[in-house]
Amino acid sequence: MTLPPMPLSSSSPVLLVTGGGRGIGAAIAIAAAAAGHAVAVNYHRDEGSAHSVVQRIVAAGGKAVALQADVAQEDQVLRLFAAVDQTLGRLTGLINNAGMLAPQMRVEDMSAARLQQVLATNVIGCFLCAREAVRRMARSRGGAGGAIVNLSSMAAKLGAPGEYVDYAASKGAVESMTIGLAKEVATEGIRVNGIRPGLIHTDIHASGGEPGRVQRLEASVPMGRGGEPEEVAAAALWLLSDAASYCTGTFIDVSGGR
């Protein structure tokens, strides 16, 4: 794959955050920009939220662009990464954050269409974005290395019974990919790690039909509360940084001990 010429003006590390317009993705994009990254804020449908994140970053003196793409669609992923190349320069970091929940349901009631949609976004999208990132970061392809952080979930360990077993399974697949890819590209100067958020205050729970899910379950958290997106962002920024230079194929649980 031949990449287009890179802009000469960008000397900052270049980060793509998929699903970066809201929740954990938005918190990571804002924190990364404050740490000196030029940030591509990807969104699927919510253009307004993505542009609000970009405006906040630019107002604080950072550099960011909002880029639309459905990560489950290969042609759109290719377009997304080409747009990052053209606007910000060669990628040095990827946050694979885009994901979806379907309404709470037991496995016995799940349709094939639901399963295909969840797996396409949460698993295939993660693979496609990681593939394109590796093509840009790998030393053998002219890159300078980099870091990929995949957002998993504590659901991968807990199973989400009676609610989101399909979502939990998709995140289990993301974890297996993280471990395998980390080993595959370690000699290319690319580190691949994951984060397992627990009960975090974001609007993804409304997508599952229960906006107050964190409040209902926070008594089960040893720390007694739900987490904030900024707490997940802090872990992501550490994994992107040189402070995590000897970490690959590993996970940080941001779950209050759950």
C-alpha atoms as a printed R data frame, in Angstrom:
    type eleno elety resid chain resno       x       y      z
1   ATOM     1    CA   MET     A     1   0.000   0.000  0.000
2   ATOM     2    CA   THR     A     2   1.467   3.378 -1.021
3   ATOM     3    CA   LEU     A     3   0.673   6.235  1.309
4   ATOM     4    CA   PRO     A     4   0.158   9.803  0.080
5   ATOM     5    CA   PRO     A     5   2.753  12.465  0.904
6   ATOM     6    CA   MET     A     6   2.599  13.549  4.521
7   ATOM     7    CA   PRO     A     7   1.949  17.172  5.514
8   ATOM     8    CA   LEU     A     8   5.216  18.877  6.387
9   ATOM     9    CA   SER     A     9   3.783  21.111  9.096
10  ATOM    10    CA   SER     A    10   2.864  18.475 11.670
11  ATOM    11    CA   SER     A    11   5.597  17.630 14.193
12  ATOM    12    CA   SER     A    12   3.239  16.447 16.921
13  ATOM    13    CA   PRO     A    13   2.413  12.793 17.495
14  ATOM    14    CA   VAL     A    14  -0.728  11.975 15.521
15  ATOM    15    CA   LEU     A    15  -3.528  10.097 17.257
16  ATOM    16    CA   LEU     A    16  -6.779   8.701 15.891
17  ATOM    17    CA   VAL     A    17  -9.581   8.105 18.390
18  ATOM    18    CA   THR     A    18 -12.429   6.068 16.947
19  ATOM    19    CA   GLY     A    19 -15.784   6.893 18.465
20  ATOM    20    CA   GLY     A    20 -14.136  10.039 19.761
21  ATOM    21    CA   GLY     A    21 -17.118  12.345 19.899
22  ATOM    22    CA   ARG     A    22 -18.650  11.194 23.175
23  ATOM    23    CA   GLY     A    23 -17.973   9.461 26.464
24  ATOM    24    CA   ILE     A    24 -14.638   7.735 26.948
25  ATOM    25    CA   GLY     A    25 -13.493   8.540 23.414
26  ATOM    26    CA   ALA     A    26 -14.096  12.259 23.867
27  ATOM    27    CA   ALA     A    27 -12.277  12.261 27.208
28  ATOM    28    CA   ILE     A    28  -9.282  10.539 25.617
29  ATOM    29    CA   ALA     A    29  -9.227  12.931 22.656
30  ATOM    30    CA   ILE     A    30  -9.271  15.986 24.923
31  ATOM    31    CA   ALA     A    31  -6.604  14.608 27.265
32  ATOM    32    CA   ALA     A    32  -4.385  13.554 24.362
33  ATOM    33    CA   ALA     A    33  -4.587  16.974 22.754
34  ATOM    34    CA   ALA     A    34  -3.628  18.580 26.066
35  ATOM    35    CA   ALA     A    35  -0.607  16.252 26.138
36  ATOM    36    CA   GLY     A    36   0.528  17.452 22.706
37  ATOM    37    CA   HIS     A    37  -1.059  15.027 20.258
38  ATOM    38    CA   ALA     A    38  -2.697  16.143 17.041
39  ATOM    39    CA   VAL     A    39  -6.007  14.303 17.272
40  ATOM    40    CA   ALA     A    40  -8.378  12.911 14.670
41  ATOM    41    CA   VAL     A    41 -11.809  12.579 16.291
42  ATOM    42    CA   ASN     A    42 -13.745   9.897 14.456
43  ATOM    43    CA   TYR     A    43 -17.533   9.687 14.655
44  ATOM    44    CA   HIS     A    44 -20.201   7.590 12.987
45  ATOM    45    CA   ARG     A    45 -23.446   9.590 13.230
46  ATOM    46    CA   ASP     A    46 -23.125  12.290 15.904
47  ATOM    47    CA   GLU     A    47 -21.360  15.017 13.958
48  ATOM    48    CA   GLY     A    48 -22.302  17.713 16.445
49  ATOM    49    CA   SER     A    49 -20.641  16.018 19.409
50  ATOM    50    CA   ALA     A    50 -17.451  15.340 17.447
51  ATOM    51    CA   HIS     A    51 -17.207  18.944 16.306
52  ATOM    52    CA   SER     A    52 -17.791  20.111 19.880
53  ATOM    53    CA   VAL     A    53 -14.782  18.034 20.999
54  ATOM    54    CA   VAL     A    54 -12.670  19.499 18.192
55  ATOM    55    CA   GLN     A    55 -13.741  23.029 19.069
56  ATOM    56    CA   ARG     A    56 -12.823  22.478 22.709
57  ATOM    57    CA   ILE     A    57  -9.390  21.187 21.713
58  ATOM    58    CA   VAL     A    58  -8.724  24.045 19.291
59  ATOM    59    CA   ALA     A    59  -9.901  26.634 21.833
60  ATOM    60    CA   ALA     A    60  -7.292  25.269 24.249
61  ATOM    61    CA   GLY     A    61  -4.548  25.648 21.643
62  ATOM    62    CA   GLY     A    62  -4.514  22.093 20.345
63  ATOM    63    CA   LYS     A    63  -4.882  20.591 16.871
64  ATOM    64    CA   ALA     A    64  -7.807  18.343 15.961
65  ATOM    65    CA   VAL     A    65 -10.100  17.370 13.108
66  ATOM    66    CA   ALA     A    66 -13.450  15.562 13.073
67  ATOM    67    CA   LEU     A    67 -13.699  12.704 10.565
68  ATOM    68    CA   GLN     A    68 -16.794  10.634  9.812
69  ATOM    69    CA   ALA     A    69 -16.632   6.878  9.213
70  ATOM    70    CA   ASP     A    70 -18.419   3.705 10.211
71  ATOM    71    CA   VAL     A    71 -15.534   1.495 11.344
72  ATOM    72    CA   ALA     A    72 -17.509  -1.643 10.460
73  ATOM    73    CA   GLN     A    73 -17.263  -0.714  6.762
74  ATOM    74    CA   GLU     A    74 -13.873  -1.357  5.152
75  ATOM    75    CA   ASP     A    75 -14.217   1.319  2.483
76  ATOM    76    CA   GLN     A    76 -15.032   3.900  5.134
77  ATOM    77    CA   VAL     A    77 -12.073   2.827  7.273
78  ATOM    78    CA   LEU     A    78  -9.777   3.274  4.280
79  ATOM    79    CA   ARG     A    79 -11.232   6.728  3.697
80  ATOM    80    CA   LEU     A    80 -10.836   7.604  7.365
81  ATOM    81    CA   PHE     A    81  -7.162   6.713  7.517
82  ATOM    82    CA   ALA     A    82  -6.452   8.465  4.213
83  ATOM    83    CA   ALA     A    83  -8.042  11.602  5.665
84  ATOM    84    CA   VAL     A    84  -5.812  11.372  8.743
85  ATOM    85    CA   ASP     A    85  -2.772  11.042  6.457
86  ATOM    86    CA   GLN     A    86  -3.771  14.108  4.493
87  ATOM    87    CA   THR     A    87  -4.801  16.384  7.354
88  ATOM    88    CA   LEU     A    88  -2.507  15.502 10.255
89  ATOM    89    CA   GLY     A    89   0.327  13.328  8.944
90  ATOM    90    CA   ARG     A    90   1.546   9.809  9.532
91  ATOM    91    CA   LEU     A    91  -0.216   8.104 12.409
92  ATOM    92    CA   THR     A    92   1.687   7.353 15.624
93  ATOM    93    CA   GLY     A    93  -1.207   6.286 17.871
94  ATOM    94    CA   LEU     A    94  -4.609   4.628 17.642
95  ATOM    95    CA   ILE     A    95  -7.334   4.397 20.252
96  ATOM    96    CA   ASN     A    96  -9.736   1.650 19.140
97  ATOM    97    CA   ASN     A    97 -12.701   2.928 21.111
98  ATOM    98    CA   ALA     A    98 -15.694   2.768 18.751
99  ATOM    99    CA   GLY     A    99 -18.215   0.224 19.960
100 ATOM   100    CA   MET     A   100 -21.905  -0.431 20.388
101 ATOM   101    CA   LEU     A   101 -24.451  -2.021 22.665
102 ATOM   102    CA   ALA     A   102 -27.805  -3.432 21.614
103 ATOM   103    CA   PRO     A   103 -30.762  -3.398 24.045
104 ATOM   104    CA   GLN     A   104 -30.481  -5.655 27.088
105 ATOM   105    CA   MET     A   105 -31.542  -9.180 26.178
106 ATOM   106    CA   ARG     A   106 -30.932 -12.820 26.986
107 ATOM   107    CA   VAL     A   107 -29.011 -14.899 24.443
108 ATOM   108    CA   GLU     A   108 -32.075 -17.046 23.708
109 ATOM   109    CA   ASP     A   109 -33.804 -13.959 22.287
110 ATOM   110    CA   MET     A   110 -30.933 -12.542 20.195
111 ATOM   111    CA   SER     A   111 -31.290 -12.439 16.418
112 ATOM   112    CA   ALA     A   112 -28.529 -13.141 13.942
113 ATOM   113    CA   ALA     A   113 -28.883  -9.570 12.669
114 ATOM   114    CA   ARG     A   114 -28.155  -8.191 16.139
115 ATOM   115    CA   LEU     A   115 -25.126 -10.434 16.577
116 ATOM   116    CA   GLN     A   116 -23.751  -9.489 13.172
117 ATOM   117    CA   GLN     A   117 -24.118  -5.776 13.908
118 ATOM   118    CA   VAL     A   118 -22.427  -5.959 17.307
119 ATOM   119    CA   LEU     A   119 -19.563  -8.113 16.064
120 ATOM   120    CA   ALA     A   120 -19.080  -6.035 12.908
121 ATOM   121    CA   THR     A   121 -18.614  -2.827 14.883
122 ATOM   122    CA   ASN     A   122 -16.830  -4.115 17.967
123 ATOM   123    CA   VAL     A   123 -14.600  -6.782 16.436
124 ATOM   124    CA   ILE     A   124 -14.235  -6.305 12.686
125 ATOM   125    CA   GLY     A   125 -13.986  -2.531 13.104
126 ATOM   126    CA   CYS     A   126 -11.229  -2.983 15.673
127 ATOM   127    CA   PHE     A   127  -9.318  -5.305 13.340
128 ATOM   128    CA   LEU     A   128  -9.656  -3.014 10.319
129 ATOM   129    CA   CYS     A   129  -8.465   0.054 12.204
130 ATOM   130    CA   ALA     A   130  -5.560  -1.843 13.772
131 ATOM   131    CA   ARG     A   131  -4.573  -3.125 10.330
132 ATOM   132    CA   GLU     A   132  -4.452   0.358  8.847
133 ATOM   133    CA   ALA     A   133  -2.557   1.689 11.864
134 ATOM   134    CA   VAL     A   134   0.077  -1.034 11.572
135 ATOM   135    CA   ARG     A   135   0.516  -0.241  7.882
136 ATOM   136    CA   ARG     A   136   1.454   3.294  8.863
137 ATOM   137    CA   MET     A   137   3.427   2.688 12.049
138 ATOM   138    CA   ALA     A   138   5.493  -0.383 11.133
139 ATOM   139    CA   ARG     A   139   9.203   0.298 10.712
140 ATOM   140    CA   SER     A   140   9.311  -2.105  7.785
141 ATOM   141    CA   ARG     A   141   6.813   0.161  5.999
142 ATOM   142    CA   GLY     A   142   8.658   3.414  6.709
143 ATOM   143    CA   GLY     A   143   6.908   4.227  9.982
144 ATOM   144    CA   ALA     A   144   8.498   5.161 13.278
145 ATOM   145    CA   GLY     A   145   6.578   2.739 15.468
146 ATOM   146    CA   GLY     A   146   3.695   3.732 17.675
147 ATOM   147    CA   ALA     A   147   1.056   2.556 20.108
148 ATOM   148    CA   ILE     A   148  -2.392   1.029 19.780
149 ATOM   149    CA   VAL     A   149  -4.807   0.964 22.707
150 ATOM   150    CA   ASN     A   150  -7.894  -1.221 22.363
151 ATOM   151    CA   LEU     A   151 -10.892  -0.534 24.574
152 ATOM   152    CA   SER     A   152 -12.218  -3.774 26.000
153 ATOM   153    CA   SER     A   153 -14.578  -3.986 28.969
154 ATOM   154    CA   MET     A   154 -14.876  -5.734 32.298
155 ATOM   155    CA   ALA     A   155 -17.786  -7.484 30.581
156 ATOM   156    CA   ALA     A   156 -15.176  -9.628 28.821
157 ATOM   157    CA   LYS     A   157 -14.347 -11.131 32.215
158 ATOM   158    CA   LEU     A   158 -17.794 -10.976 33.836
159 ATOM   159    CA   GLY     A   159 -19.905 -12.098 30.861
160 ATOM   160    CA   ALA     A   160 -22.782  -9.578 31.242
161 ATOM   161    CA   PRO     A   161 -25.410 -12.328 31.789
162 ATOM   162    CA   GLY     A   162 -29.006 -11.387 31.120
163 ATOM   163    CA   GLU     A   163 -27.924  -8.135 29.493
164 ATOM   164    CA   TYR     A   164 -25.137  -8.111 26.906
165 ATOM   165    CA   VAL     A   165 -23.479 -11.505 26.474
166 ATOM   166    CA   ASP     A   166 -22.912 -10.616 22.812
167 ATOM   167    CA   TYR     A   167 -21.142  -7.380 23.778
168 ATOM   168    CA   ALA     A   168 -19.064  -9.255 26.359
169 ATOM   169    CA   ALA     A   169 -18.090 -11.853 23.755
170 ATOM   170    CA   SER     A   170 -17.097  -9.142 21.300
171 ATOM   171    CA   LYS     A   171 -14.784  -7.627 23.883
172 ATOM   172    CA   GLY     A   172 -13.306 -11.057 24.590
173 ATOM   173    CA   ALA     A   173 -12.424 -11.212 20.902
174 ATOM   174    CA   VAL     A   174 -10.817  -7.771 21.138
175 ATOM   175    CA   GLU     A   175  -8.668  -9.019 24.012
176 ATOM   176    CA   SER     A   176  -7.462 -12.043 22.038
177 ATOM   177    CA   MET     A   177  -6.643  -9.773 19.115
178 ATOM   178    CA   THR     A   178  -4.746  -7.422 21.409
179 ATOM   179    CA   ILE     A   179  -2.528 -10.204 22.726
180 ATOM   180    CA   GLY     A   180  -1.847 -11.726 19.313
181 ATOM   181    CA   LEU     A   181  -1.231  -8.440 17.525
182 ATOM   182    CA   ALA     A   182   1.077  -7.235 20.293
183 ATOM   183    CA   LYS     A   183   3.317 -10.253 19.726
184 ATOM   184    CA   GLU     A   184   3.068  -9.957 15.959
185 ATOM   185    CA   VAL     A   185   4.238  -6.330 15.709
186 ATOM   186    CA   ALA     A   186   6.557  -5.958 18.699
187 ATOM   187    CA   THR     A   187   9.649  -5.971 16.485
188 ATOM   188    CA   GLU     A   188   8.061  -3.257 14.334
189 ATOM   189    CA   GLY     A   189   8.205  -0.802 17.221
190 ATOM   190    CA   ILE     A   190   4.465  -0.985 17.816
191 ATOM   191    CA   ARG     A   191   3.012  -1.579 21.265
192 ATOM   192    CA   VAL     A   192  -0.538  -2.922 21.552
193 ATOM   193    CA   ASN     A   193  -2.351  -2.819 24.877
194 ATOM   194    CA   GLY     A   194  -5.887  -2.785 26.202
195 ATOM   195    CA   ILE     A   195  -8.067  -1.155 28.843
196 ATOM   196    CA   ARG     A   196 -11.031  -2.770 30.575
197 ATOM   197    CA   PRO     A   197 -13.370  -0.020 31.781
198 ATOM   198    CA   GLY     A   198 -15.904  -1.027 34.380
199 ATOM   199    CA   LEU     A   199 -19.097   0.869 35.180
200 ATOM   200    CA   ILE     A   200 -18.374   4.277 33.680
201 ATOM   201    CA   HIS     A   201 -20.759   7.236 33.545
202 ATOM   202    CA   THR     A   202 -21.399   7.528 29.793
203 ATOM   203    CA   ASP     A   203 -24.470   7.502 27.589
204 ATOM   204    CA   ILE     A   204 -23.713   4.052 26.159
205 ATOM   205    CA   HIS     A   205 -25.965   2.633 28.862
206 ATOM   206    CA   ALA     A   206 -28.918   4.471 27.340
207 ATOM   207    CA   SER     A   207 -28.230   2.567 24.110
208 ATOM   208    CA   GLY     A   208 -28.842  -0.620 26.045
209 ATOM   209    CA   GLY     A   209 -32.138   0.705 27.365
210 ATOM   210    CA   GLU     A   210 -31.072   1.568 30.930
211 ATOM   211    CA   PRO     A   211 -29.579   5.063 31.321
212 ATOM   212    CA   GLY     A   212 -29.312   4.560 35.090
213 ATOM   213    CA   ARG     A   213 -27.436   1.244 34.939
214 ATOM   214    CA   VAL     A   214 -24.323   2.598 36.667
215 ATOM   215    CA   GLN     A   215 -26.356   3.871 39.594
216 ATOM   216    CA   ARG     A   216 -28.149   0.533 39.896
217 ATOM   217    CA   LEU     A   217 -24.947  -1.481 40.009
218 ATOM   218    CA   GLU     A   218 -22.435   0.802 41.699
219 ATOM   219    CA   ALA     A   219 -23.049  -0.832 45.103
220 ATOM   220    CA   SER     A   220 -21.373  -3.931 43.616
221 ATOM   221    CA   VAL     A   221 -18.179  -1.958 42.981
222 ATOM   222    CA   PRO     A   222 -15.667  -2.279 45.846
223 ATOM   223    CA   MET     A   223 -14.936   1.459 45.606
224 ATOM   224    CA   GLY     A   224 -18.686   2.127 45.846
225 ATOM   225    CA   ARG     A   225 -19.073   4.346 42.796
226 ATOM   226    CA   GLY     A   226 -19.098   4.449 39.029
227 ATOM   227    CA   GLY     A   227 -16.069   5.737 37.186
228 ATOM   228    CA   GLU     A   228 -15.614   8.828 35.069
229 ATOM   229    CA   PRO     A   229 -14.456   8.888 31.430
230 ATOM   230    CA   GLU     A   230 -11.465  10.986 32.441
231 ATOM   231    CA   GLU     A   231 -10.231   8.154 34.660
232 ATOM   232    CA   VAL     A   232 -10.168   5.830 31.665
233 ATOM   233    CA   ALA     A   233  -8.492   8.545 29.599
234 ATOM   234    CA   ALA     A   234  -5.651   8.796 32.104
235 ATOM   235    CA   ALA     A   235  -4.890   5.094 31.644
236 ATOM   236    CA   ALA     A   236  -5.015   5.443 27.857
237 ATOM   237    CA   LEU     A   237  -2.609   8.373 27.876
238 ATOM   238    CA   TRP     A   238  -0.158   6.404 30.003
239 ATOM   239    CA   LEU     A   239  -0.281   3.458 27.592
240 ATOM   240    CA   LEU     A   240   0.367   5.813 24.670
241 ATOM   241    CA   SER     A   241   3.308   7.429 26.418
242 ATOM   242    CA   ASP     A   242   6.981   6.507 26.652
243 ATOM   243    CA   ALA     A   243   6.380   5.748 30.330
244 ATOM   244    CA   ALA     A   244   4.755   2.504 29.114
245 ATOM   245    CA   SER     A   245   7.637   1.684 26.757
246 ATOM   246    CA   TYR     A   246   8.049  -1.900 28.079
247 ATOM   247    CA   CYS     A   247   4.333  -2.716 28.114
248 ATOM   248    CA   THR     A   248   2.692  -4.604 25.295
249 ATOM   249    CA   GLY     A   249  -0.017  -7.256 25.168
250 ATOM   250    CA   THR     A   250  -1.303  -6.233 28.590
251 ATOM   251    CA   PHE     A   251  -4.458  -4.712 30.090
252 ATOM   252    CA   ILE     A   252  -5.333  -2.104 32.670
253 ATOM   253    CA   ASP     A   253  -8.609  -2.598 34.571
254 ATOM   254    CA   VAL     A   254 -10.259   0.746 35.296
255 ATOM   255    CA   SER     A   255 -13.136  -0.687 37.267
256 ATOM   256    CA   GLY     A   256 -12.981   0.382 40.902
257 ATOM   257    CA   GLY     A   257 -11.982  -3.162 41.873
258 ATOM   258    CA   ARG     A   258 -15.053  -4.803 40.339
